[in-house]
Amino acid sequence: MSRKIDGLFKEKMKTAGIVGLSAAIISDNEILWSNADKNKNILYTKETIMNIGSVSKSITGIIIIRVNLLWQHSKSSSFI
């Protein structure tokens, strides 16, 4: 199964022009499959710390917008 999943990821990455990817399949808090950092020969585990890079900027922006909307809603509903 692991080779089949590896092949699927490689095929999709090639088609999409993706040069690097970190992924895991997890069920019931158990890692069923994960790829490794092939350059450093490291397997991913539950304790592996991943660098999320620029993704954190998008997440932070969404959180700020949501908090602002919640704050505006709570502020306006207190006068009703």
N, CA, C and O atoms as a Maestro MAE file, in Angstrom:
{
 s_m_m2io_version
 :::
 2.0.0
}

f_m_ct {
 s_m_title
 :::
 protein
 m_atom[320] {
  # First column is atom index #
  i_m_mmod_type
  r_m_x_coord
  r_m_y_coord
  r_m_z_coord
  i_m_residue_number
  s_m_chain_name
  s_m_pdb_residue_name
  s_m_pdb_atom_name
  i_m_atomic_number
  :::
  1 25 0.821 -1.194 0.000 1 A "MET " " N  " 7
  2 3 0.000 0.000 0.000 1 A "MET " " CA " 6
  3 2 0.861 1.253 0.000 1 A "MET " " C  " 6
  4 15 0.536 2.226 -0.680 1 A "MET " " O  " 8
  5 25 1.952 1.241 0.754 2 A "SER " " N  " 7
  6 3 2.824 2.405 0.856 2 A "SER " " CA " 6
  7 2 3.396 2.804 -0.507 2 A "SER " " C  " 6
  8 15 3.450 3.988 -0.838 2 A "SER " " O  " 8
  9 25 3.818 1.821 -1.287 3 A "ARG " " N  " 7
  10 3 4.366 2.115 -2.621 3 A "ARG " " CA " 6
  11 2 3.299 2.692 -3.544 3 A "ARG " " C  " 6
  12 15 3.580 3.561 -4.369 3 A "ARG " " O  " 8
  13 25 2.075 2.199 -3.393 4 A "LYS " " N  " 7
  14 3 0.970 2.691 -4.213 4 A "LYS " " CA " 6
  15 2 0.688 4.165 -3.901 4 A "LYS " " C  " 6
  16 15 0.489 4.975 -4.806 4 A "LYS " " O  " 8
  17 25 0.673 4.495 -2.618 5 A "ILE " " N  " 7
  18 3 0.442 5.881 -2.199 5 A "ILE " " CA " 6
  19 2 1.605 6.763 -2.656 5 A "ILE " " C  " 6
  20 15 1.385 7.859 -3.170 5 A "ILE " " O  " 8
  21 25 2.851 6.286 -2.470 6 A "ASP " " N  " 7
  22 3 4.023 7.036 -2.942 6 A "ASP " " CA " 6
  23 2 3.908 7.338 -4.431 6 A "ASP " " C  " 6
  24 15 4.166 8.461 -4.866 6 A "ASP " " O  " 8
  25 25 3.518 6.329 -5.212 7 A "GLY " " N  " 7
  26 3 3.374 6.492 -6.653 7 A "GLY " " CA " 6
  27 2 2.305 7.504 -7.015 7 A "GLY " " C  " 6
  28 15 2.481 8.303 -7.935 7 A "GLY " " O  " 8
  29 25 1.186 7.469 -6.281 8 A "LEU " " N  " 7
  30 3 0.100 8.409 -6.528 8 A "LEU " " CA " 6
  31 2 0.564 9.844 -6.288 8 A "LEU " " C  " 6
  32 15 0.305 10.734 -7.098 8 A "LEU " " O  " 8
  33 25 1.256 10.059 -5.160 9 A "PHE " " N  " 7
  34 3 1.756 11.393 -4.851 9 A "PHE " " CA " 6
  35 2 2.762 11.862 -5.899 9 A "PHE " " C  " 6
  36 15 2.697 13.005 -6.352 9 A "PHE " " O  " 8
  37 25 3.688 10.993 -6.287 10 A "LYS " " N  " 7
  38 3 4.687 11.363 -7.293 10 A "LYS " " CA " 6
  39 2 4.026 11.735 -8.617 10 A "LYS " " C  " 6
  40 15 4.417 12.709 -9.262 10 A "LYS " " O  " 8
  41 25 3.029 10.960 -9.013 11 A "GLU " " N  " 7
  42 3 2.313 11.234 -10.265 11 A "GLU " " CA " 6
  43 2 1.608 12.590 -10.211 11 A "GLU " " C  " 6
  44 15 1.729 13.388 -11.140 11 A "GLU " " O  " 8
  45 25 0.877 12.850 -9.132 12 A "LYS " " N  " 7
  46 3 0.148 14.110 -8.989 12 A "LYS " " CA " 6
  47 2 1.101 15.297 -8.894 12 A "LYS " " C  " 6
  48 15 0.826 16.360 -9.450 12 A "LYS " " O  " 8
  49 25 2.229 15.118 -8.187 13 A "MET " " N  " 7
  50 3 3.212 16.189 -8.067 13 A "MET " " CA " 6
  51 2 3.806 16.526 -9.434 13 A "MET " " C  " 6
  52 15 3.968 17.699 -9.771 13 A "MET " " O  " 8
  53 25 4.126 15.508 -10.211 14 A "LYS " " N  " 7
  54 3 4.698 15.730 -11.539 14 A "LYS " " CA " 6
  55 2 3.698 16.452 -12.434 14 A "LYS " " C  " 6
  56 15 4.058 17.402 -13.129 14 A "LYS " " O  " 8
  57 25 2.445 16.004 -12.418 15 A "THR " " N  " 7
  58 3 1.394 16.613 -13.230 15 A "THR " " CA " 6
  59 2 1.180 18.078 -12.864 15 A "THR " " C  " 6
  60 15 0.991 18.923 -13.739 15 A "THR " " O  " 8
  61 25 1.211 18.373 -11.564 16 A "ALA " " N  " 7
  62 3 0.950 19.730 -11.083 16 A "ALA " " CA " 6
  63 2 2.201 20.604 -11.037 16 A "ALA " " C  " 6
  64 15 2.110 21.800 -10.763 16 A "ALA " " O  " 8
  65 25 3.366 20.018 -11.301 17 A "GLY " " N  " 7
  66 3 4.612 20.777 -11.255 17 A "GLY " " CA " 6
  67 2 5.067 21.099 -9.836 17 A "GLY " " C  " 6
  68 15 5.728 22.113 -9.610 17 A "GLY " " O  " 8
  69 25 4.718 20.248 -8.889 18 A "ILE " " N  " 7
  70 3 5.099 20.442 -7.483 18 A "ILE " " CA " 6
  71 2 6.445 19.766 -7.247 18 A "ILE " " C  " 6
  72 15 6.618 18.591 -7.570 18 A "ILE " " O  " 8
  73 25 7.398 20.506 -6.685 19 A "VAL " " N  " 7
  74 3 8.738 19.942 -6.494 19 A "VAL " " CA " 6
  75 2 8.969 19.381 -5.093 19 A "VAL " " C  " 6
  76 15 9.919 18.627 -4.886 19 A "VAL " " O  " 8
  77 25 8.122 19.731 -4.132 20 A "GLY " " N  " 7
  78 3 8.290 19.225 -2.773 20 A "GLY " " CA " 6
  79 2 6.963 19.159 -2.048 20 A "GLY " " C  " 6
  80 15 6.072 19.974 -2.284 20 A "GLY " " O  " 8
  81 25 6.838 18.183 -1.166 21 A "LEU " " N  " 7
  82 3 5.573 17.983 -0.472 21 A "LEU " " CA " 6
  83 2 5.802 17.187 0.805 21 A "LEU " " C  " 6
  84 15 6.562 16.219 0.817 21 A "LEU " " O  " 8
  85 25 5.141 17.601 1.876 22 A "SER " " N  " 7
  86 3 5.122 16.821 3.111 22 A "SER " " CA " 6
  87 2 3.682 16.416 3.353 22 A "SER " " C  " 6
  88 15 2.782 17.255 3.305 22 A "SER " " O  " 8
  89 25 3.455 15.136 3.613 23 A "ALA " " N  " 7
  90 3 2.087 14.668 3.786 23 A "ALA " " CA " 6
  91 2 2.043 13.477 4.736 23 A "ALA " " C  " 6
  92 15 3.027 12.762 4.921 23 A "ALA " " O  " 8
  93 25 0.870 13.291 5.330 24 A "ALA " " N  " 7
  94 3 0.643 12.132 6.190 24 A "ALA " " CA " 6
  95 2 -0.826 11.753 6.123 24 A "ALA " " C  " 6
  96 15 -1.689 12.611 5.943 24 A "ALA " " O  " 8
  97 25 -1.101 10.483 6.267 25 A "ILE " " N  " 7
  98 3 -2.466 9.985 6.387 25 A "ILE " " CA " 6
  99 2 -2.607 9.476 7.815 25 A "ILE " " C  " 6
  100 15 -1.885 8.577 8.244 25 A "ILE " " O  " 8
  101 25 -3.563 10.075 8.551 26 A "ILE " " N  " 7
  102 3 -3.724 9.785 9.972 26 A "ILE " " CA " 6
  103 2 -5.161 9.354 10.227 26 A "ILE " " C  " 6
  104 15 -6.100 9.964 9.716 26 A "ILE " " O  " 8
  105 25 -5.327 8.298 11.019 27 A "SER " " N  " 7
  106 3 -6.652 7.836 11.416 27 A "SER " " CA " 6
  107 2 -6.597 7.404 12.870 27 A "SER " " C  " 6
  108 15 -5.704 6.657 13.271 27 A "SER " " O  " 8
  109 25 -7.555 7.877 13.659 28 A "ASP " " N  " 7
  110 3 -7.604 7.543 15.089 28 A "ASP " " CA " 6
  111 2 -6.270 7.804 15.782 28 A "ASP " " C  " 6
  112 15 -5.793 6.989 16.571 28 A "ASP " " O  " 8
  113 25 -5.672 8.969 15.466 29 A "ASN " " N  " 7
  114 3 -4.419 9.412 16.091 29 A "ASN " " CA " 6
  115 2 -3.242 8.484 15.784 29 A "ASN " " C  " 6
  116 15 -2.250 8.472 16.513 29 A "ASN " " O  " 8
  117 25 -3.354 7.710 14.709 30 A "GLU " " N  " 7
  118 3 -2.279 6.808 14.306 30 A "GLU " " CA " 6
  119 2 -1.840 7.166 12.890 30 A "GLU " " C  " 6
  120 15 -2.679 7.338 12.005 30 A "GLU " " O  " 8
  121 25 -0.533 7.278 12.670 31 A "ILE " " N  " 7
  122 3 -0.012 7.574 11.343 31 A "ILE " " CA " 6
  123 2 -0.047 6.298 10.515 31 A "ILE " " C  " 6
  124 15 0.664 5.335 10.802 31 A "ILE " " O  " 8
  125 25 -0.891 6.306 9.477 32 A "LEU " " N  " 7
  126 3 -1.009 5.145 8.602 32 A "LEU " " CA " 6
  127 2 0.029 5.194 7.484 32 A "LEU " " C  " 6
  128 15 0.532 4.160 7.046 32 A "LEU " " O  " 8
  129 25 0.344 6.410 7.027 33 A "TRP " " N  " 7
  130 3 1.344 6.602 5.974 33 A "TRP " " CA " 6
  131 2 1.911 8.000 6.097 33 A "TRP " " C  " 6
  132 15 1.181 8.941 6.408 33 A "TRP " " O  " 8
  133 25 3.182 8.148 5.861 34 A "SER " " N  " 7
  134 3 3.784 9.477 5.753 34 A "SER " " CA " 6
  135 2 4.993 9.382 4.836 34 A "SER " " C  " 6
  136 15 5.640 8.340 4.730 34 A "SER " " O  " 8
  137 25 5.277 10.488 4.182 35 A "ASN " " N  " 7
  138 3 6.492 10.512 3.378 35 A "ASN " " CA " 6
  139 2 7.613 11.065 4.242 35 A "ASN " " C  " 6
  140 15 7.358 11.621 5.310 35 A "ASN " " O  " 8
  141 25 8.815 10.920 3.802 36 A "ALA " " N  " 7
  142 3 9.967 11.357 4.587 36 A "ALA " " CA " 6
  143 2 10.627 12.542 3.911 36 A "ALA " " C  " 6
  144 15 10.394 12.815 2.733 36 A "ALA " " O  " 8
  145 25 11.459 13.244 4.677 37 A "ASP " " N  " 7
  146 3 12.311 14.265 4.080 37 A "ASP " " CA " 6
  147 2 13.434 13.497 3.409 37 A "ASP " " C  " 6
  148 15 14.422 13.139 4.051 37 A "ASP " " O  " 8
  149 25 13.285 13.247 2.136 38 A "LYS " " N  " 7
  150 3 14.227 12.386 1.405 38 A "LYS " " CA " 6
  151 2 15.648 12.940 1.423 38 A "LYS " " C  " 6
  152 15 16.614 12.177 1.417 38 A "LYS " " O  " 8
  153 25 15.777 14.275 1.447 39 A "ASN " " N  " 7
  154 3 17.116 14.888 1.441 39 A "ASN " " CA " 6
  155 2 17.862 14.660 2.752 39 A "ASN " " C  " 6
  156 15 19.084 14.511 2.759 39 A "ASN " " O  " 8
  157 25 17.128 14.634 3.855 40 A "LYS " " N  " 7
  158 3 17.755 14.463 5.169 40 A "LYS " " CA " 6
  159 2 17.564 13.070 5.726 40 A "LYS " " C  " 6
  160 15 18.069 12.756 6.804 40 A "LYS " " O  " 8
  161 25 16.829 12.217 4.992 41 A "ASN " " N  " 7
  162 3 16.582 10.837 5.414 41 A "ASN " " CA " 6
  163 2 15.871 10.775 6.767 41 A "ASN " " C  " 6
  164 15 16.258 10.001 7.643 41 A "ASN " " O  " 8
  165 25 14.831 11.595 6.930 42 A "ILE " " N  " 7
  166 3 14.082 11.677 8.186 42 A "ILE " " CA " 6
  167 2 12.648 11.213 7.946 42 A "ILE " " C  " 6
  168 15 12.001 11.672 7.005 42 A "ILE " " O  " 8
  169 25 12.150 10.316 8.781 43 A "LEU " " N  " 7
  170 3 10.746 9.913 8.728 43 A "LEU " " CA " 6
  171 2 9.925 10.832 9.618 43 A "LEU " " C  " 6
  172 15 10.391 11.263 10.672 43 A "LEU " " O  " 8
  173 25 8.703 11.131 9.193 44 A "TYR " " N  " 7
  174 3 7.821 11.956 10.004 44 A "TYR " " CA " 6
  175 2 7.131 11.105 11.065 44 A "TYR " " C  " 6
  176 15 6.742 9.964 10.815 44 A "TYR " " O  " 8
  177 25 6.989 11.688 12.261 45 A "THR " " N  " 7
  178 3 6.292 11.040 13.369 45 A "THR " " CA " 6
  179 2 5.310 12.051 13.969 45 A "THR " " C  " 6
  180 15 5.213 13.179 13.487 45 A "THR " " O  " 8
  181 25 4.581 11.653 15.019 46 A "LYS " " N  " 7
  182 3 3.673 12.574 15.703 46 A "LYS " " CA " 6
  183 2 4.430 13.733 16.345 46 A "LYS " " C  " 6
  184 15 3.841 14.783 16.599 46 A "LYS " " O  " 8
  185 25 5.713 13.562 16.611 47 A "GLU " " N  " 7
  186 3 6.502 14.591 17.272 47 A "GLU " " CA " 6
  187 2 7.248 15.504 16.295 47 A "GLU " " C  " 6
  188 15 7.901 16.454 16.726 47 A "GLU " " O  " 8
  189 25 7.163 15.235 14.995 48 A "THR " " N  " 7
  190 3 7.883 16.020 14.003 48 A "THR " " CA " 6
  191 2 7.328 17.440 13.951 48 A "THR " " C  " 6
  192 15 6.119 17.638 13.833 48 A "THR " " O  " 8
  193 25 8.214 18.419 14.040 49 A "ILE " " N  " 7
  194 3 7.831 19.823 13.944 49 A "ILE " " CA " 6
  195 2 8.011 20.251 12.492 49 A "ILE " " C  " 6
  196 15 9.099 20.131 11.928 49 A "ILE " " O  " 8
  197 25 6.928 20.752 11.894 50 A "MET " " N  " 7
  198 3 6.960 21.158 10.498 50 A "MET " " CA " 6
  199 2 6.988 22.674 10.385 50 A "MET " " C  " 6
  200 15 6.338 23.371 11.164 50 A "MET " " O  " 8
  201 25 7.731 23.178 9.428 51 A "ASN " " N  " 7
  202 3 7.742 24.598 9.125 51 A "ASN " " CA " 6
  203 2 6.593 24.869 8.168 51 A "ASN " " C  " 6
  204 15 6.587 24.357 7.048 51 A "ASN " " O  " 8
  205 25 5.619 25.667 8.594 52 A "ILE " " N  " 7
  206 3 4.472 25.927 7.732 52 A "ILE " " CA " 6
  207 2 4.684 27.144 6.839 52 A "ILE " " C  " 6
  208 15 3.851 27.439 5.983 52 A "ILE " " O  " 8
  209 25 5.791 27.850 7.034 53 A "GLY " " N  " 7
  210 3 6.161 28.942 6.133 53 A "GLY " " CA " 6
  211 2 5.080 29.990 5.976 53 A "GLY " " C  " 6
  212 15 4.451 30.395 6.954 53 A "GLY " " O  " 8
  213 25 4.866 30.425 4.761 54 A "SER " " N  " 7
  214 3 3.944 31.522 4.468 54 A "SER " " CA " 6
  215 2 2.485 31.175 4.684 54 A "SER " " C  " 6
  216 15 1.640 32.071 4.674 54 A "SER " " O  " 8
  217 25 2.164 29.921 4.876 55 A "VAL " " N  " 7
  218 3 0.776 29.542 5.145 55 A "VAL " " CA " 6
  219 2 0.281 30.232 6.413 55 A "VAL " " C  " 6
  220 15 -0.900 30.565 6.516 55 A "VAL " " O  " 8
  221 25 1.169 30.448 7.373 56 A "SER " " N  " 7
  222 3 0.761 31.065 8.636 56 A "SER " " CA " 6
  223 2 0.230 32.486 8.429 56 A "SER " " C  " 6
  224 15 -0.604 32.944 9.211 56 A "SER " " O  " 8
  225 25 0.692 33.190 7.396 57 A "LYS " " N  " 7
  226 3 0.190 34.541 7.124 57 A "LYS " " CA " 6
  227 2 -1.289 34.499 6.754 57 A "LYS " " C  " 6
  228 15 -2.069 35.329 7.221 57 A "LYS " " O  " 8
  229 25 -1.673 33.552 5.931 58 A "SER " " N  " 7
  230 3 -3.084 33.423 5.538 58 A "SER " " CA " 6
  231 2 -3.946 33.047 6.730 58 A "SER " " C  " 6
  232 15 -5.026 33.605 6.924 58 A "SER " " O  " 8
  233 25 -3.472 32.108 7.522 59 A "ILE " " N  " 7
  234 3 -4.222 31.668 8.705 59 A "ILE " " CA " 6
  235 2 -4.390 32.822 9.686 59 A "ILE " " C  " 6
  236 15 -5.478 33.020 10.227 59 A "ILE " " O  " 8
  237 25 -3.328 33.584 9.922 60 A "THR " " N  " 7
  238 3 -3.394 34.730 10.835 60 A "THR " " CA " 6
  239 2 -4.388 35.761 10.330 60 A "THR " " C  " 6
  240 15 -5.162 36.308 11.116 60 A "THR " " O  " 8
  241 25 -4.381 36.034 9.034 61 A "GLY " " N  " 7
  242 3 -5.326 36.986 8.451 61 A "GLY " " CA " 6
  243 2 -6.766 36.545 8.637 61 A "GLY " " C  " 6
  244 15 -7.625 37.353 8.988 61 A "GLY " " O  " 8
  245 25 -7.035 35.271 8.403 62 A "ILE " " N  " 7
  246 3 -8.394 34.737 8.573 62 A "ILE " " CA " 6
  247 2 -8.829 34.850 10.030 62 A "ILE " " C  " 6
  248 15 -9.972 35.213 10.308 62 A "ILE " " O  " 8
  249 25 -7.940 34.547 10.949 63 A "ILE " " N  " 7
  250 3 -8.274 34.636 12.379 63 A "ILE " " CA " 6
  251 2 -8.595 36.071 12.759 63 A "ILE " " C  " 6
  252 15 -9.554 36.316 13.491 63 A "ILE " " O  " 8
  253 25 -7.806 37.026 12.273 64 A "ILE " " N  " 7
  254 3 -8.056 38.443 12.585 64 A "ILE " " CA " 6
  255 2 -9.431 38.865 12.066 64 A "ILE " " C  " 6
  256 15 -10.175 39.549 12.769 64 A "ILE " " O  " 8
  257 25 -9.769 38.465 10.848 65 A "ILE " " N  " 7
  258 3 -11.074 38.808 10.273 65 A "ILE " " CA " 6
  259 2 -12.200 38.188 11.097 65 A "ILE " " C  " 6
  260 15 -13.187 38.856 11.405 65 A "ILE " " O  " 8
  261 25 -12.053 36.901 11.457 66 A "ARG " " N  " 7
  262 3 -13.108 36.216 12.231 66 A "ARG " " CA " 6
  263 2 -13.307 36.859 13.606 66 A "ARG " " C  " 6
  264 15 -14.440 37.058 14.045 66 A "ARG " " O  " 8
  265 25 -12.203 37.181 14.279 67 A "VAL " " N  " 7
  266 3 -12.296 37.805 15.600 67 A "VAL " " CA " 6
  267 2 -12.971 39.172 15.468 67 A "VAL " " C  " 6
  268 15 -13.816 39.534 16.287 67 A "VAL " " O  " 8
  269 25 -12.600 39.921 14.443 68 A "ASN " " N  " 7
  270 3 -13.207 41.236 14.222 68 A "ASN " " CA " 6
  271 2 -14.707 41.108 13.976 68 A "ASN " " C  " 6
  272 15 -15.490 41.878 14.533 68 A "ASN " " O  " 8
  273 25 -15.119 40.149 13.153 69 A "LEU " " N  " 7
  274 3 -16.546 39.938 12.882 69 A "LEU " " CA " 6
  275 2 -17.289 39.530 14.153 69 A "LEU " " C  " 6
  276 15 -18.391 40.015 14.412 69 A "LEU " " O  " 8
  277 25 -16.689 38.641 14.945 70 A "LEU " " N  " 7
  278 3 -17.318 38.224 16.204 70 A "LEU " " CA " 6
  279 2 -17.443 39.403 17.158 70 A "LEU " " C  " 6
  280 15 -18.460 39.556 17.834 70 A "LEU " " O  " 8
  281 25 -16.405 40.240 17.212 71 A "TRP " " N  " 7
  282 3 -16.418 41.404 18.092 71 A "TRP " " CA " 6
  283 2 -17.506 42.371 17.659 71 A "TRP " " C  " 6
  284 15 -18.239 42.895 18.497 71 A "TRP " " O  " 8
  285 25 -17.620 42.619 16.337 72 A "GLN " " N  " 7
  286 3 -18.651 43.520 15.835 72 A "GLN " " CA " 6
  287 2 -20.040 42.976 16.116 72 A "GLN " " C  " 6
  288 15 -20.942 43.729 16.484 72 A "GLN " " O  " 8
  289 25 -20.219 41.659 15.945 73 A "HIS " " N  " 7
  290 3 -21.515 41.033 16.211 73 A "HIS " " CA " 6
  291 2 -21.885 41.134 17.680 73 A "HIS " " C  " 6
  292 15 -23.023 41.473 18.006 73 A "HIS " " O  " 8
  293 25 -20.958 40.850 18.562 74 A "SER " " N  " 7
  294 3 -21.253 40.900 20.000 74 A "SER " " CA " 6
  295 2 -21.514 42.333 20.436 74 A "SER " " C  " 6
  296 15 -22.340 42.561 21.320 74 A "SER " " O  " 8
  297 25 -20.833 43.303 19.841 75 A "LYS " " N  " 7
  298 3 -21.013 44.712 20.166 75 A "LYS " " CA " 6
  299 2 -22.407 45.179 19.747 75 A "LYS " " C  " 6
  300 15 -23.073 45.886 20.503 75 A "LYS " " O  " 8
  301 25 -22.856 44.791 18.549 76 A "SER " " N  " 7
  302 3 -24.175 45.229 18.057 76 A "SER " " CA " 6
  303 2 -25.322 44.478 18.731 76 A "SER " " C  " 6
  304 15 -26.389 45.052 18.951 76 A "SER " " O  " 8
  305 25 -25.117 43.200 19.063 77 A "SER " " N  " 7
  306 3 -26.199 42.426 19.682 77 A "SER " " CA " 6
  307 2 -26.432 42.809 21.124 77 A "SER " " C  " 6
  308 15 -27.492 42.495 21.663 77 A "SER " " O  " 8
  309 25 -25.486 43.476 21.779 78 A "SER " " N  " 7
  310 3 -25.678 43.857 23.181 78 A "SER " " CA " 6
  311 2 -26.676 45.018 23.310 78 A "SER " " C  " 6
  312 15 -27.173 45.280 24.406 78 A "SER " " O  " 8
  313 25 -26.975 45.716 22.202 79 A "PHE " " N  " 7
  314 3 -27.927 46.826 22.237 79 A "PHE " " CA " 6
  315 2 -29.325 46.414 21.836 79 A "PHE " " C  " 6
  316 15 -30.250 47.223 21.900 79 A "PHE " " O  " 8
  317 25 -29.495 45.171 21.423 80 A "ILE " " N  " 7
  318 3 -30.817 44.702 20.969 80 A "ILE " " CA " 6
  319 2 -31.652 44.242 22.134 80 A "ILE " " C  " 6
  320 15 -32.791 43.815 21.947 80 A "ILE " " O  " 8
  :::
 }
 m_bond[319] {
  # First column is bond index #
  i_m_from
  i_m_to
  i_m_order
  :::
  1 1 2 1
  2 2 3 1
  3 3 4 2
  4 3 5 1
  5 5 6 1
  6 6 7 1
  7 7 8 2
  8 7 9 1
  9 9 10 1
  10 10 11 1
  11 11 12 2
  12 11 13 1
  13 13 14 1
  14 14 15 1
  15 15 16 2
  16 15 17 1
  17 17 18 1
  18 18 19 1
  19 19 20 2
  20 19 21 1
  21 21 22 1
  22 22 23 1
  23 23 24 2
  24 23 25 1
  25 25 26 1
  26 26 27 1
  27 27 28 2
  28 27 29 1
  29 29 30 1
  30 30 31 1
  31 31 32 2
  32 31 33 1
  33 33 34 1
  34 34 35 1
  35 35 36 2
  36 35 37 1
  37 37 38 1
  38 38 39 1
  39 39 40 2
  40 39 41 1
  41 41 42 1
  42 42 43 1
  43 43 44 2
  44 43 45 1
  45 45 46 1
  46 46 47 1
  47 47 48 2
  48 47 49 1
  49 49 50 1
  50 50 51 1
  51 51 52 2
  52 51 53 1
  53 53 54 1
  54 54 55 1
  55 55 56 2
  56 55 57 1
  57 57 58 1
  58 58 59 1
  59 59 60 2
  60 59 61 1
  61 61 62 1
  62 62 63 1
  63 63 64 2
  64 63 65 1
  65 65 66 1
  66 66 67 1
  67 67 68 2
  68 67 69 1
  69 69 70 1
  70 70 71 1
  71 71 72 2
  72 71 73 1
  73 73 74 1
  74 74 75 1
  75 75 76 2
  76 75 77 1
  77 77 78 1
  78 78 79 1
  79 79 80 2
  80 79 81 1
  81 81 82 1
  82 82 83 1
  83 83 84 2
  84 83 85 1
  85 85 86 1
  86 86 87 1
  87 87 88 2
  88 87 89 1
  89 89 90 1
  90 90 91 1
  91 91 92 2
  92 91 93 1
  93 93 94 1
  94 94 95 1
  95 95 96 2
  96 95 97 1
  97 97 98 1
  98 98 99 1
  99 99 100 2
  100 99 101 1
  101 101 102 1
  102 102 103 1
  103 103 104 2
  104 103 105 1
  105 105 106 1
  106 106 107 1
  107 107 108 2
  108 107 109 1
  109 109 110 1
  110 110 111 1
  111 111 112 2
  112 111 113 1
  113 113 114 1
  114 114 115 1
  115 115 116 2
  116 115 117 1
  117 117 118 1
  118 118 119 1
  119 119 120 2
  120 119 121 1
  121 121 122 1
  122 122 123 1
  123 123 124 2
  124 123 125 1
  125 125 126 1
  126 126 127 1
  127 127 128 2
  128 127 129 1
  129 129 130 1
  130 130 131 1
  131 131 132 2
  132 131 133 1
  133 133 134 1
  134 134 135 1
  135 135 136 2
  136 135 137 1
  137 137 138 1
  138 138 139 1
  139 139 140 2
  140 139 141 1
  141 141 142 1
  142 142 143 1
  143 143 144 2
  144 143 145 1
  145 145 146 1
  146 146 147 1
  147 147 148 2
  148 147 149 1
  149 149 150 1
  150 150 151 1
  151 151 152 2
  152 151 153 1
  153 153 154 1
  154 154 155 1
  155 155 156 2
  156 155 157 1
  157 157 158 1
  158 158 159 1
  159 159 160 2
  160 159 161 1
  161 161 162 1
  162 162 163 1
  163 163 164 2
  164 163 165 1
  165 165 166 1
  166 166 167 1
  167 167 168 2
  168 167 169 1
  169 169 170 1
  170 170 171 1
  171 171 172 2
  172 171 173 1
  173 173 174 1
  174 174 175 1
  175 175 176 2
  176 175 177 1
  177 177 178 1
  178 178 179 1
  179 179 180 2
  180 179 181 1
  181 181 182 1
  182 182 183 1
  183 183 184 2
  184 183 185 1
  185 185 186 1
  186 186 187 1
  187 187 188 2
  188 187 189 1
  189 189 190 1
  190 190 191 1
  191 191 192 2
  192 191 193 1
  193 193 194 1
  194 194 195 1
  195 195 196 2
  196 195 197 1
  197 197 198 1
  198 198 199 1
  199 199 200 2
  200 199 201 1
  201 201 202 1
  202 202 203 1
  203 203 204 2
  204 203 205 1
  205 205 206 1
  206 206 207 1
  207 207 208 2
  208 207 209 1
  209 209 210 1
  210 210 211 1
  211 211 212 2
  212 211 213 1
  213 213 214 1
  214 214 215 1
  215 215 216 2
  216 215 217 1
  217 217 218 1
  218 218 219 1
  219 219 220 2
  220 219 221 1
  221 221 222 1
  222 222 223 1
  223 223 224 2
  224 223 225 1
  225 225 226 1
  226 226 227 1
  227 227 228 2
  228 227 229 1
  229 229 230 1
  230 230 231 1
  231 231 232 2
  232 231 233 1
  233 233 234 1
  234 234 235 1
  235 235 236 2
  236 235 237 1
  237 237 238 1
  238 238 239 1
  239 239 240 2
  240 239 241 1
  241 241 242 1
  242 242 243 1
  243 243 244 2
  244 243 245 1
  245 245 246 1
  246 246 247 1
  247 247 248 2
  248 247 249 1
  249 249 250 1
  250 250 251 1
  251 251 252 2
  252 251 253 1
  253 253 254 1
  254 254 255 1
  255 255 256 2
  256 255 257 1
  257 257 258 1
  258 258 259 1
  259 259 260 2
  260 259 261 1
  261 261 262 1
  262 262 263 1
  263 263 264 2
  264 263 265 1
  265 265 266 1
  266 266 267 1
  267 267 268 2
  268 267 269 1
  269 269 270 1
  270 270 271 1
  271 271 272 2
  272 271 273 1
  273 273 274 1
  274 274 275 1
  275 275 276 2
  276 275 277 1
  277 277 278 1
  278 278 279 1
  279 279 280 2
  280 279 281 1
  281 281 282 1
  282 282 283 1
  283 283 284 2
  284 283 285 1
  285 285 286 1
  286 286 287 1
  287 287 288 2
  288 287 289 1
  289 289 290 1
  290 290 291 1
  291 291 292 2
  292 291 293 1
  293 293 294 1
  294 294 295 1
  295 295 296 2
  296 295 297 1
  297 297 298 1
  298 298 299 1
  299 299 300 2
  300 299 301 1
  301 301 302 1
  302 302 303 1
  303 303 304 2
  304 303 305 1
  305 305 306 1
  306 306 307 1
  307 307 308 2
  308 307 309 1
  309 309 310 1
  310 310 311 1
  311 311 312 2
  312 311 313 1
  313 313 314 1
  314 314 315 1
  315 315 316 2
  316 315 317 1
  317 317 318 1
  318 318 319 1
  319 319 320 2
  :::
 }
}
